Amino acid sequence: MPNWVKNAAHILTLTVAFFSIGLLTRIPALYFSEIYALHALLASPFYAILVGCYLETYKKIYPVAAAIVIYGAYLGSMHFIMALGAIAPLLFTLGVYFLLLNSDFEKRVFFAATIYASLGYPITVLSGLSFGNYHLAWSSEQIIFLILYCIVSISLGVIGALLGIKIASSLSKQDPSESR
């Protein structure tokens, strides 16, 4: 099979996975609509698992980036802030990934998966505040909860990245005939 067909299949599969995660985490977020951007918080560990698992297995970031751009473009057709919540973390992820190019590959995978997954919630909240879609009363209670949600987002991103790397490495040990 030609290499471009494999890459296209990977991009398509990743795009469907991002859409599925977004849709499945949107459902519980609708029931707790008082928490702005809850779906981004809920999606954090799943995005980290997906990115970590893919990078650890195939060692290529461009299919992940292409899938996120496609996903973000579709979200942008619904609202600009939704596109920012998907694509802005990718820019930070690519920056860190390429800064760590000379370091250990597993460290690069860990940071890429963690940064992409962890920044979705804070960037969505900051975008909502910046563009007037989210209004903060600036009470100490709201600020504390926003900080806690950001900490939870980062924690879930770290846990998801570690799980994604662990899943990929355990699957590669089980099936040595897997072509990368």
Residue pairs with C-beta under 8 A, 6 or more apart in sequence:
7 63
10 54
10 58
10 60
10 63
11 63
11 66
11 67
11 70
12 67
14 50
14 54
14 63
14 64
14 66
14 67
15 67
15 70
15 71
17 50
17 67
18 47
18 50
18 67
18 68
18 71
18 86
19 71
19 74
21 43
21 46
21 47
21 50
22 39
22 43
22 71
22 75
25 39
25 42
25 43
25 46
26 39
28 38
28 42
29 35
29 38
29 39
29 42
32 38
35 41
35 149
36 124
36 125
36 128
36 134
37 85
37 121
37 124
37 125
37 128
37 134
40 85
40 120
40 121
40 124
40 153
41 120
41 121
41 149
41 152
41 153
41 156
43 117
43 120
44 117
44 118
44 120
44 121
44 153
44 156
44 157
44 160
45 117
45 156
45 157
45 159
45 160
45 163
46 117
46 160
47 113
47 116
47 117
47 120
47 157
47 160
48 113
48 114
48 116
48 117
48 118
48 156
48 157
48 158
48 159
48 160
48 161
48 163
48 164
49 113
49 160
49 161
49 163
49 164
49 167
50 164
51 64
51 93
51 112
51 113
51 116
51 117
51 161
51 164
52 109
52 110
52 112
52 113
52 160
52 161
52 162
52 163
52 164
52 165
52 167
52 168
53 164
53 165
53 167
53 168
54 63
54 64
54 164
54 168
55 61
55 64
55 108
55 109
55 112
55 113
56 106
56 109
56 164
56 165
56 168
56 169
56 172
57 168
57 171
57 172
57 178
57 180
58 180
59 105
59 180
61 94
61 97
61 112
65 90
65 94
68 86
68 87
68 90
68 116
69 87
69 90
71 86
72 82
72 83
72 86
72 87
72 90
73 83
75 82
75 83
75 85
75 86
76 82
76 83
76 87
79 133
80 127
80 131
81 124
81 127
81 128
81 131
81 133
82 124
84 123
84 124
84 127
85 120
85 123
85 124
85 127
86 120
88 119
88 123
88 127
89 115
89 116
89 117
89 118
89 119
89 120
89 123
90 116
92 115
92 116
92 119
93 112
93 115
93 116
93 119
96 111
96 112
96 115
97 108
97 111
97 112
100 107
100 108
100 111
101 108
106 165
109 161
109 165
110 161
110 162
110 165
113 157
113 160
113 161
113 164
113 165
114 154
114 157
114 158
114 160
114 161
115 157
116 157
117 153
117 156
117 157
117 160
117 161
118 153
118 154
118 156
118 157
118 158
119 153
120 153
121 149
121 150
121 153
122 150
122 153
125 134
125 146
125 149
125 150
127 133
128 134
129 135
129 136
136 142
136 143
136 146
171 178
172 178
